[in-house]
Amino acid sequence: MTELQAFLLGLIQGLTEFLPVSSSGHLEIGHALLGIKDENSLLFVLTVHVATVLSTILVFRKDISILGKDLLAFRWNDSTEYVSKLLFSSIPIVIVGLLFRDKIEAIFTGNLFFVGCMLLVTAGLLALTQFVKKSDGKITFGKAFIIGIAQTLAALPGISRSGATIATGLLLKGKKEDVARFSFLMVLIPILGAAFIDIANGELQSTNVDLMPLLIGFVSAFVSGWLACSWMIKIVKRGKLIYFAIYCALIGLIAIFAA
């Protein structure tokens, strides 16, 4: 992997992790356009994902600080309830990740037709949010679990994680800013969990990615992720997801016809 390829893939990961356009789908398209077939090492993928996790922590540092302090009080309060909902929302992705991880990873084979179809599904979900007239409800445990199921579907390349979770939250009549906050914080658990499993299983030892592409990919993903996360919060509050629906539909159709 060249340094330019690492920069571009890090940029794609950072932007599309938070913008509702599917990071996995765009990474698949990016690999196809850049001609990268066998260099998408687990270490590089893990590096750019950790970078986006850190950018999430940076954006929500005040919220995370408050949650942490309240948790240390060791009593049931708003923060412990909120963290419990985050953990509850992770149950579907944990189950699927443990039981079907190999089968899911097998889908990431540069199948642009499949990616294009899934991008159309993402476009449909985002478009449906335009019909939600009022969204000011609280995220309950039940809603958190349903949003968690939406996150699990985003394991398929082309289904946007942020798009699926935010759209589902809005369709469940959740308050816009609360849904965006919940969507971005809930991703911390599965990504960090997957990273821990990979390290524990020693799956990173066989990778042969040079240090410089890793560093460039990390910085690119971190900076672009930080900007995209901050921007996306404002977009959700304004309810402008229809433009991303149009974009996903166009890219999806292009991917289908290019397959």
C-alpha positions in Angstrom: 0.0 0.0 0.0 1.5 3.4 -1.0 1.4 6.5 1.2 -1.1 8.2 -1.2 -3.4 5.1 -1.1 -3.2 5.1 2.7 -4.1 8.8 2.8 -7.1 8.4 0.5 -8.4 5.3 2.3 -8.0 7.1 5.7 -9.8 10.1 4.3 -12.6 7.9 3.0 -12.9 6.0 6.3 -12.9 9.2 8.4 -15.5 11.0 6.4 -17.9 8.1 5.7 -17.8 6.6 9.2 -19.9 9.6 10.3 -21.6 10.8 7.2 -24.5 8.5 6.3 -23.0 7.1 3.1 -21.4 3.8 4.3 -17.7 3.7 5.1 -17.5 0.0 4.3 -19.1 0.5 0.9 -16.9 3.4 0.0 -13.8 1.5 1.1 -14.8 -1.3 -1.2 -15.2 1.1 -4.0 -12.0 2.9 -3.1 -10.1 -0.4 -3.2 -11.5 -1.2 -6.6 -10.7 2.3 -8.0 -7.2 2.3 -6.5 -6.5 -1.3 -7.6 -5.8 -2.6 -4.1 -6.7 -6.3 -4.1 -4.6 -8.0 -1.4 -3.1 -5.2 0.7 -6.2 -4.3 2.8 -4.5 -5.7 5.9 -6.4 -6.2 9.1 -3.8 -3.9 10.8 -4.5 -1.0 8.5 -8.3 -1.4 8.8 -8.0 -1.6 12.6 -5.8 1.5 12.6 -8.2 3.8 10.7 -11.1 2.5 12.8 -9.3 3.3 16.0 -8.6 6.8 14.6 -12.3 7.4 14.1 -13.0 6.2 17.6 -10.5 8.7 19.0 -12.1 11.4 16.9 -15.5 10.5 18.4 -14.0 10.7 21.9 -12.6 14.2 21.0 -16.0 15.5 19.8 -17.9 14.1 22.7 -15.2 14.5 25.3 -17.4 16.6 27.6 -20.3 14.1 27.5 -17.9 11.1 28.0 -16.3 13.0 31.0 -19.7 13.5 32.6 -20.7 9.9 32.0 -17.5 8.7 33.5 -17.8 10.8 36.6 -21.4 9.7 37.2 -20.5 6.1 36.7 -17.8 6.3 39.4 -20.6 7.4 41.9 -21.7 3.7 41.7 -25.4 4.5 41.8 -28.3 4.4 39.4 -28.6 7.8 37.7 -29.1 9.3 34.3 -25.6 8.5 33.2 -25.6 4.8 34.3 -29.0 4.4 32.6 -27.6 6.0 29.4 -24.5 3.7 29.4 -26.7 0.7 30.1 -28.7 1.6 27.0 -25.4 1.9 25.0 -24.4 -1.6 26.2 -27.9 -3.0 25.5 -27.8 -1.6 22.0 -24.5 -3.5 21.4 -26.0 -7.0 22.1 -27.1 -7.6 18.5 -23.7 -6.7 16.9 -21.9 -8.7 19.6 -23.9 -11.8 18.9 -23.6 -11.5 15.1 -19.9 -10.6 15.4 -19.1 -13.7 17.5 -21.2 -16.2 15.5 -21.0 -14.9 11.9 -17.8 -12.8 11.7 -16.0 -15.0 9.1 -19.1 -15.1 6.9 -19.5 -11.3 7.0 -15.8 -10.7 6.2 -16.2 -13.0 3.2 -18.6 -10.5 1.7 -15.9 -7.9 1.5 -14.5 -9.2 -1.8 -14.9 -6.2 -4.0 -18.5 -7.1 -5.1 -19.5 -3.7 -6.4 -23.0 -4.9 -7.5 -23.8 -6.0 -3.9 -22.3 -2.7 -2.5 -24.5 -0.7 -4.9 -27.6 -2.6 -3.9 -26.9 -2.0 -0.2 -26.2 1.7 -0.9 -29.7 1.9 -2.4 -31.1 0.4 0.8 -29.2 3.1 2.8 -30.7 5.8 0.4 -34.2 4.4 1.1 -33.7 4.5 4.9 -32.5 8.1 4.8 -35.3 9.1 2.5 -37.9 7.7 4.9 -36.8 10.2 7.6 -38.3 13.0 5.5 -41.8 11.7 6.4 -41.1 11.9 10.2 -43.1 15.0 11.3 -42.3 15.0 15.0 -39.2 13.5 16.7 -38.8 14.5 20.3 -39.2 11.2 22.1 -36.8 9.6 24.6 -34.5 6.8 23.6 -35.8 3.9 25.7 -34.2 0.5 26.2 -36.5 -1.0 23.5 -35.6 1.7 21.0 -31.9 1.3 21.9 -32.1 -2.4 21.0 -33.8 -1.7 17.7 -31.2 0.9 16.9 -28.6 -1.8 17.8 -30.2 -4.1 15.2 -29.8 -1.4 12.6 -26.2 -1.1 13.5 -25.8 -4.8 13.0 -27.2 -4.6 9.5 -24.5 -2.1 8.7 -22.0 -4.9 8.9 -22.9 -5.4 5.3 -20.8 -3.2 2.9 -23.0 -0.5 1.5 -25.3 -0.1 4.6 -24.2 3.0 6.4 -23.8 2.5 10.1 -24.5 6.1 11.0 -27.2 6.3 8.3 -29.0 3.2 9.5 -28.8 4.0 13.2 -29.7 7.7 12.9 -32.6 7.0 10.4 -33.9 4.2 12.7 -33.7 6.5 15.7 -35.6 9.2 13.9 -38.2 6.8 12.6 -38.7 5.7 16.2 -39.5 9.4 16.9 -36.3 10.0 18.8 -35.1 13.6 19.4 -32.7 14.6 16.6 -29.7 15.6 18.7 -30.2 12.7 21.1 -30.3 10.2 18.2 -27.1 11.6 16.7 -25.3 11.5 20.0 -26.4 8.0 20.8 -25.5 6.8 17.3 -21.9 8.1 17.5 -21.3 7.0 21.0 -22.7 3.5 20.5 -20.0 2.7 17.9 -17.3 2.9 20.5 -18.2 -0.4 22.1 -18.1 -2.7 19.0 -15.0 -1.2 17.4 -13.0 -1.3 20.6 -14.3 -4.8 21.3 -13.4 -6.0 17.9 -9.9 -4.5 18.3 -9.4 -6.2 21.6 -10.5 -9.6 20.1 -8.1 -9.2 17.2 -5.2 -8.4 19.5 -6.0 -11.2 21.9 -6.2 -13.7 19.1 -2.9 -12.5 17.6 -4.5 -11.8 14.3 -2.3 -8.7 13.7 1.0 -10.5 13.8 0.9 -11.7 10.2 0.3 -8.2 8.7 3.1 -6.6 6.7 1.9 -3.0 6.4 4.7 -0.4 6.6 4.7 2.1 9.4 4.4 5.2 7.3 1.2 4.2 5.5 -0.2 3.3 8.8 0.6 6.7 10.3 -0.7 8.6 7.3 -3.9 6.6 7.3 -4.4 7.1 11.0 -3.9 10.9 10.8 -6.1 11.2 7.7 -8.9 9.2 9.3 -8.6 11.0 12.6 -8.8 14.6 11.2 -11.5 13.8 8.6 -13.5 11.9 11.2 -13.3 14.7 13.7 -14.6 17.2 11.0 -17.3 14.8 9.7 -18.6 14.0 13.2 -18.9 17.6 14.2 -20.6 18.5 10.8 -23.0 15.5 11.0 -24.4 16.6 14.4 -25.4 19.9 12.8 -26.8 18.2 9.7 -29.0 15.9 11.8 -30.4 18.8 13.8 -31.4 20.5 10.6 -32.9 17.4 9.2 -31.0 17.5 5.9 -30.5 13.8 5.4 -32.4 13.7 2.0 -29.2 15.0 0.2 -27.3 12.0 1.5 -30.1 9.8 0.3 -29.8 11.2 -3.2 -26.0 10.8 -3.0 -26.2 7.2 -1.9 -28.7 6.4 -4.6 -26.5 7.9 -7.3 -23.3 6.2 -6.1 -25.2 2.9 -5.6 -26.5 3.0 -9.2 -23.0 3.8 -10.5 -21.6 0.9 -8.6 -24.2 -1.4 -9.9 -23.7 -0.4 -13.5 -19.9 -0.5 -13.1 -19.9 -4.0 -11.6 
